[in-house]
Amino acid sequence: MAKKNLVVAQSGGPTPVINNSLRGIIEAARDLDAIGTVYGARHGIEGVLKEELINLSSQPAEEIALLRYTPVAGSIGTCRYKLKPEQTEDFQRVIDVFRAHNVGYFLYIGGNDSMDTAQKIADLAQSKGLDLVAVGVPKTIDNDVGDSEFQLVDHTPGYGSTAKYWTHMVQYANEENAGSCPADPVLVMQAMGRKIGFIPAAARLADPNREMPLLIYLAECSCPLEKIADEVNDMLKKRGRCMIVISEGFEVGNLGEIKDAFGHTSYSSSKLTVCQILVNYLNEKGLPTKGAARGNVPGTDQRHSMAYASTVDLEEAYKVGQQAALLAARGESGFMATILRNPGPIYTVRYDKVPLKVVANSERKFPKHWIAPSGNDVTDDFIRYARPLIGDDMLTLPMIDGRQRLTRLQPIFAEKKLPPYVPQADRARKS
């Protein structure tokens, strides 16, 4: 059987372990007879449209191995470019590029929208007579890919590492707050996750026995600022200090939101933050102790702090990438590689597949029964679910001259065979 080439692309917000899924794909493809050259689309689907394909098969093995320790999407890049149904020229361009470069496999690393795009490209290729296998690879720190019953995917690569980040950040914040509470009795911390609470919920992993004066507010359990202030003040009267972790998507009114191409709110780009609004409210209303509330708004460090990457997350991201390459080589188009948790008290997983169409049309929500009756905490069931994902150890990073050694891919690009092309959405913005 003649070999066909493979294109892998990444979409949406990156994660600490996304490059290890990429590494899993590249290294698995080396040993699969059906797959020829592996290309990485530079900056996701935009790289396909612009015919910017990095030859990953020709990279030094050392650089590919270092993808394990290289966070976010600095290797081949990602994008937030949405292929909308009316952008027929874009879809045709994707098919033309794949045909020009003998591409028979397309692997898309991303969330629900990416799974939908992969399926649409596979369907279009079939209608155009191009034999193309499309496989999805799950990715998101939000853990919102899949269903709320955890039957499609138990968790997405990236979440475990961001949960680990918050585990340590809350531990460190507790030391700070305990030591400086006479002057700074209240610390408000804002967590990523838009409208789903898996990331702020991970703060409880820092204090599973509930010894800290910690309140957790998920977007799913919105309440008036006055109620939060009363609960903070009650904590101050009992403990003399209080820490709050709150979702960036918690309802507090107009933030001056900015949307991305997928219609998702980019909270860190918006005019106001939930954290600042809450800090201002607490200080204006007044605390029952001396001192004032302070705020801390971590940004993209929640998804690129490699030192806090979960070793469990890294291993699973790699294996789900391998699984995707195996599905592609077997011709199993229209599926997403998935991670499923095995039943029993000891944490183990298995790697399987689920239909892209099912994933694309589903959206996970934070289970209501994992929210404590108080509305400002999560239950032990959540702790049991999330605890294995952060692992037990800290990652050891390769260092040179005091700095981390990161992957540096060589600029080896496939020769362009088609005329230059400007993506449709970019043309619309310029006009």
JOURDA-V794132 format. One record per residue. N is the residue number from 1. NEAR is the number of other C-alpha atoms within 8 Angstrom. D_CENTER is the distance of its C-alpha to the mean C-alpha in whole Angstrom. Layout:
BEGIN
n->N near->NEAR d_center->D_CENTER
n->N near->NEAR d_center->D_CENTER
END
This chain:
BEGIN
n->1 near->3 d_center->37
n->2 near->4 d_center->36
n->3 near->8 d_center->32
n->4 near->12 d_center->30
n->5 near->14 d_center->27
n->6 near->14 d_center->23
n->7 near->13 d_center->21
n->8 near->13 d_center->17
n->9 near->16 d_center->15
n->10 near->16 d_center->11
n->11 near->17 d_center->10
n->12 near->9 d_center->8
n->13 near->8 d_center->6
n->14 near->14 d_center->6
n->15 near->15 d_center->5
n->16 near->16 d_center->8
n->17 near->17 d_center->9
n->18 near->16 d_center->8
n->19 near->14 d_center->12
n->20 near->14 d_center->13
n->21 near->15 d_center->12
n->22 near->12 d_center->14
n->23 near->14 d_center->17
n->24 near->14 d_center->17
n->25 near->14 d_center->18
n->26 near->12 d_center->20
n->27 near->9 d_center->22
n->28 near->11 d_center->23
n->29 near->12 d_center->24
n->30 near->9 d_center->27
n->31 near->6 d_center->28
n->32 near->9 d_center->28
n->33 near->8 d_center->31
n->34 near->9 d_center->30
n->35 near->13 d_center->27
n->36 near->10 d_center->29
n->37 near->10 d_center->27
n->38 near->14 d_center->23
n->39 near->13 d_center->22
n->40 near->12 d_center->19
n->41 near->18 d_center->19
n->42 near->15 d_center->19
n->43 near->13 d_center->16
n->44 near->14 d_center->15
n->45 near->13 d_center->17
n->46 near->12 d_center->19
n->47 near->12 d_center->20
n->48 near->13 d_center->22
n->49 near->14 d_center->24
n->50 near->10 d_center->25
n->51 near->10 d_center->26
n->52 near->12 d_center->24
n->53 near->13 d_center->23
n->54 near->13 d_center->23
n->55 near->13 d_center->25
n->56 near->10 d_center->23
n->57 near->9 d_center->26
n->58 near->6 d_center->28
n->59 near->11 d_center->26
n->60 near->6 d_center->27
n->61 near->6 d_center->26
n->62 near->6 d_center->25
n->63 near->11 d_center->23
n->64 near->11 d_center->21
n->65 near->8 d_center->21
n->66 near->11 d_center->20
n->67 near->15 d_center->17
n->68 near->11 d_center->16
n->69 near->11 d_center->16
n->70 near->14 d_center->15
n->71 near->16 d_center->11
n->72 near->12 d_center->9
n->73 near->12 d_center->11
n->74 near->7 d_center->14
n->75 near->10 d_center->16
n->76 near->13 d_center->16
n->77 near->10 d_center->14
n->78 near->14 d_center->12
n->79 near->12 d_center->13
n->80 near->10 d_center->13
n->81 near->9 d_center->16
n->82 near->6 d_center->17
n->83 near->8 d_center->20
n->84 near->5 d_center->22
n->85 near->5 d_center->25
n->86 near->4 d_center->27
n->87 near->9 d_center->26
n->88 near->7 d_center->28
n->89 near->7 d_center->29
n->90 near->11 d_center->26
n->91 near->11 d_center->25
n->92 near->8 d_center->29
n->93 near->9 d_center->28
n->94 near->11 d_center->25
n->95 near->12 d_center->28
n->96 near->8 d_center->30
n->97 near->12 d_center->28
n->98 near->10 d_center->27
n->99 near->9 d_center->31
n->100 near->9 d_center->32
n->101 near->7 d_center->30
n->102 near->8 d_center->31
n->103 near->13 d_center->27
n->104 near->11 d_center->27
n->105 near->13 d_center->23
n->106 near->14 d_center->20
n->107 near->16 d_center->17
n->108 near->15 d_center->14
n->109 near->14 d_center->10
n->110 near->15 d_center->8
n->111 near->12 d_center->8
n->112 near->13 d_center->11
n->113 near->9 d_center->13
n->114 near->13 d_center->12
n->115 near->16 d_center->14
n->116 near->13 d_center->17
n->117 near->9 d_center->17
n->118 near->16 d_center->18
n->119 near->12 d_center->20
n->120 near->8 d_center->22
n->121 near->12 d_center->22
n->122 near->13 d_center->24
n->123 near->8 d_center->26
n->124 near->10 d_center->27
n->125 near->12 d_center->28
n->126 near->10 d_center->30
n->127 near->7 d_center->32
n->128 near->6 d_center->33
n->129 near->6 d_center->34
n->130 near->9 d_center->31
n->131 near->7 d_center->30
n->132 near->12 d_center->27
n->133 near->13 d_center->24
n->134 near->17 d_center->21
n->135 near->19 d_center->18
n->136 near->17 d_center->14
n->137 near->15 d_center->12
n->138 near->13 d_center->9
n->139 near->14 d_center->5
n->140 near->16 d_center->2
n->141 near->16 d_center->3
n->142 near->11 d_center->6
n->143 near->11 d_center->7
n->144 near->11 d_center->9
n->145 near->16 d_center->10
n->146 near->13 d_center->13
n->147 near->14 d_center->16
n->148 near->10 d_center->17
n->149 near->4 d_center->20
n->150 near->9 d_center->17
n->151 near->9 d_center->19
n->152 near->10 d_center->17
n->153 near->12 d_center->14
n->154 near->9 d_center->14
n->155 near->10 d_center->11
n->156 near->14 d_center->8
n->157 near->16 d_center->7
n->158 near->17 d_center->5
n->159 near->14 d_center->6
n->160 near->15 d_center->10
n->161 near->17 d_center->10
n->162 near->15 d_center->9
n->163 near->12 d_center->11
n->164 near->13 d_center->13
n->165 near->12 d_center->13
n->166 near->14 d_center->14
n->167 near->13 d_center->17
n->168 near->9 d_center->19
n->169 near->8 d_center->18
n->170 near->10 d_center->20
n->171 near->10 d_center->23
n->172 near->8 d_center->23
n->173 near->8 d_center->24
n->174 near->10 d_center->26
n->175 near->8 d_center->28
n->176 near->8 d_center->28
n->177 near->15 d_center->29
n->178 near->8 d_center->32
n->179 near->6 d_center->33
n->180 near->9 d_center->34
n->181 near->12 d_center->34
n->182 near->7 d_center->37
n->183 near->8 d_center->36
n->184 near->12 d_center->33
n->185 near->17 d_center->33
n->186 near->13 d_center->29
n->187 near->13 d_center->26
n->188 near->15 d_center->23
n->189 near->13 d_center->20
n->190 near->14 d_center->17
n->191 near->12 d_center->13
n->192 near->12 d_center->10
n->193 near->14 d_center->9
n->194 near->11 d_center->12
n->195 near->10 d_center->14
n->196 near->14 d_center->13
n->197 near->14 d_center->13
n->198 near->10 d_center->11
n->199 near->17 d_center->11
n->200 near->17 d_center->14
n->201 near->11 d_center->16
n->202 near->13 d_center->14
n->203 near->14 d_center->17
n->204 near->13 d_center->20
n->205 near->10 d_center->19
n->206 near->11 d_center->21
n->207 near->10 d_center->24
n->208 near->9 d_center->24
n->209 near->4 d_center->28
n->210 near->8 d_center->28
n->211 near->6 d_center->30
n->212 near->6 d_center->28
n->213 near->10 d_center->29
n->214 near->9 d_center->25
n->215 near->11 d_center->24
n->216 near->14 d_center->21
n->217 near->15 d_center->21
n->218 near->14 d_center->18
n->219 near->15 d_center->18
n->220 near->9 d_center->19
n->221 near->7 d_center->22
n->222 near->9 d_center->23
n->223 near->7 d_center->27
n->224 near->7 d_center->29
n->225 near->9 d_center->29
n->226 near->6 d_center->32
n->227 near->8 d_center->31
n->228 near->9 d_center->29
n->229 near->9 d_center->31
n->230 near->8 d_center->34
n->231 near->8 d_center->31
n->232 near->10 d_center->31
n->233 near->10 d_center->34
n->234 near->8 d_center->35
n->235 near->12 d_center->33
n->236 near->13 d_center->35
n->237 near->9 d_center->38
n->238 near->6 d_center->37
n->239 near->8 d_center->35
n->240 near->10 d_center->36
n->241 near->12 d_center->32
n->242 near->15 d_center->29
n->243 near->13 d_center->25
n->244 near->12 d_center->23
n->245 near->14 d_center->19
n->246 near->16 d_center->19
n->247 near->18 d_center->16
n->248 near->15 d_center->15
n->249 near->12 d_center->16
n->250 near->13 d_center->19
n->251 near->8 d_center->22
n->252 near->9 d_center->25
n->253 near->4 d_center->26
n->254 near->5 d_center->25
n->255 near->10 d_center->23
n->256 near->7 d_center->24
n->257 near->11 d_center->20
n->258 near->9 d_center->19
n->259 near->9 d_center->17
n->260 near->9 d_center->15
n->261 near->8 d_center->17
n->262 near->9 d_center->15
n->263 near->6 d_center->17
n->264 near->7 d_center->14
n->265 near->9 d_center->15
n->266 near->10 d_center->14
n->267 near->11 d_center->15
n->268 near->6 d_center->15
n->269 near->7 d_center->18
n->270 near->11 d_center->20
n->271 near->7 d_center->23
n->272 near->8 d_center->23
n->273 near->11 d_center->21
n->274 near->15 d_center->21
n->275 near->14 d_center->22
n->276 near->9 d_center->24
n->277 near->10 d_center->26
n->278 near->10 d_center->26
n->279 near->12 d_center->28
n->280 near->8 d_center->30
n->281 near->9 d_center->31
n->282 near->11 d_center->32
n->283 near->10 d_center->34
n->284 near->6 d_center->36
n->285 near->6 d_center->36
n->286 near->6 d_center->37
n->287 near->10 d_center->37
n->288 near->7 d_center->39
n->289 near->8 d_center->39
n->290 near->8 d_center->40
n->291 near->10 d_center->37
n->292 near->10 d_center->34
n->293 near->12 d_center->30
n->294 near->9 d_center->28
n->295 near->10 d_center->24
n->296 near->9 d_center->21
n->297 near->8 d_center->18
n->298 near->9 d_center->15
n->299 near->7 d_center->13
n->300 near->6 d_center->11
n->301 near->7 d_center->12
n->302 near->11 d_center->10
n->303 near->14 d_center->7
n->304 near->11 d_center->10
n->305 near->11 d_center->13
n->306 near->9 d_center->14
n->307 near->8 d_center->17
n->308 near->11 d_center->15
n->309 near->17 d_center->13
n->310 near->15 d_center->13
n->311 near->11 d_center->16
n->312 near->11 d_center->15
n->313 near->17 d_center->12
n->314 near->13 d_center->13
n->315 near->8 d_center->16
n->316 near->10 d_center->14
n->317 near->15 d_center->11
n->318 near->14 d_center->15
n->319 near->11 d_center->17
n->320 near->15 d_center->14
n->321 near->16 d_center->15
n->322 near->13 d_center->19
n->323 near->12 d_center->19
n->324 near->15 d_center->18
n->325 near->12 d_center->20
n->326 near->11 d_center->23
n->327 near->12 d_center->22
n->328 near->14 d_center->23
n->329 near->11 d_center->26
n->330 near->6 d_center->27
n->331 near->7 d_center->27
n->332 near->11 d_center->25
n->333 near->11 d_center->24
n->334 near->14 d_center->22
n->335 near->12 d_center->19
n->336 near->15 d_center->16
n->337 near->17 d_center->16
n->338 near->13 d_center->15
n->339 near->14 d_center->15
n->340 near->13 d_center->18
n->341 near->9 d_center->19
n->342 near->8 d_center->23
n->343 near->4 d_center->25
n->344 near->5 d_center->27
n->345 near->4 d_center->27
n->346 near->4 d_center->26
n->347 near->8 d_center->22
n->348 near->6 d_center->22
n->349 near->8 d_center->19
n->350 near->8 d_center->20
n->351 near->11 d_center->19
n->352 near->9 d_center->20
n->353 near->8 d_center->19
n->354 near->11 d_center->19
n->355 near->9 d_center->20
n->356 near->15 d_center->18
n->357 near->10 d_center->20
n->358 near->8 d_center->20
n->359 near->17 d_center->16
n->360 near->12 d_center->16
n->361 near->8 d_center->18
n->362 near->10 d_center->17
n->363 near->12 d_center->14
n->364 near->10 d_center->14
n->365 near->8 d_center->15
n->366 near->10 d_center->16
n->367 near->7 d_center->19
n->368 near->5 d_center->22
n->369 near->6 d_center->24
n->370 near->11 d_center->21
n->371 near->11 d_center->22
n->372 near->10 d_center->25
n->373 near->4 d_center->28
n->374 near->5 d_center->29
n->375 near->9 d_center->25
n->376 near->10 d_center->24
n->377 near->12 d_center->23
n->378 near->13 d_center->21
n->379 near->10 d_center->23
n->380 near->8 d_center->24
n->381 near->7 d_center->23
n->382 near->9 d_center->19
n->383 near->12 d_center->20
n->384 near->8 d_center->21
n->385 near->8 d_center->18
n->386 near->11 d_center->16
n->387 near->9 d_center->18
n->388 near->9 d_center->18
n->389 near->11 d_center->14
n->390 near->14 d_center->15
n->391 near->10 d_center->18
n->392 near->4 d_center->21
n->393 near->6 d_center->21
n->394 near->9 d_center->20
n->395 near->9 d_center->19
n->396 near->5 d_center->22
n->397 near->8 d_center->21
n->398 near->7 d_center->24
n->399 near->8 d_center->26
n->400 near->7 d_center->28
n->401 near->4 d_center->30
n->402 near->5 d_center->28
n->403 near->6 d_center->25
n->404 near->8 d_center->22
n->405 near->9 d_center->23
n->406 near->8 d_center->20
n->407 near->11 d_center->20
n->408 near->6 d_center->22
n->409 near->7 d_center->22
n->410 near->5 d_center->26
n->411 near->5 d_center->26
n->412 near->8 d_center->28
n->413 near->8 d_center->27
n->414 near->8 d_center->29
n->415 near->4 d_center->32
n->416 near->6 d_center->31
n->417 near->5 d_center->34
n->418 near->7 d_center->33
n->419 near->4 d_center->34
n->420 near->5 d_center->32
n->421 near->6 d_center->29
n->422 near->8 d_center->28
n->423 near->10 d_center->25
n->424 near->9 d_center->26
n->425 near->6 d_center->24
n->426 near->8 d_center->25
n->427 near->9 d_center->29
n->428 near->7 d_center->28
n->429 near->6 d_center->27
n->430 near->5 d_center->30
n->431 near->4 d_center->33
END
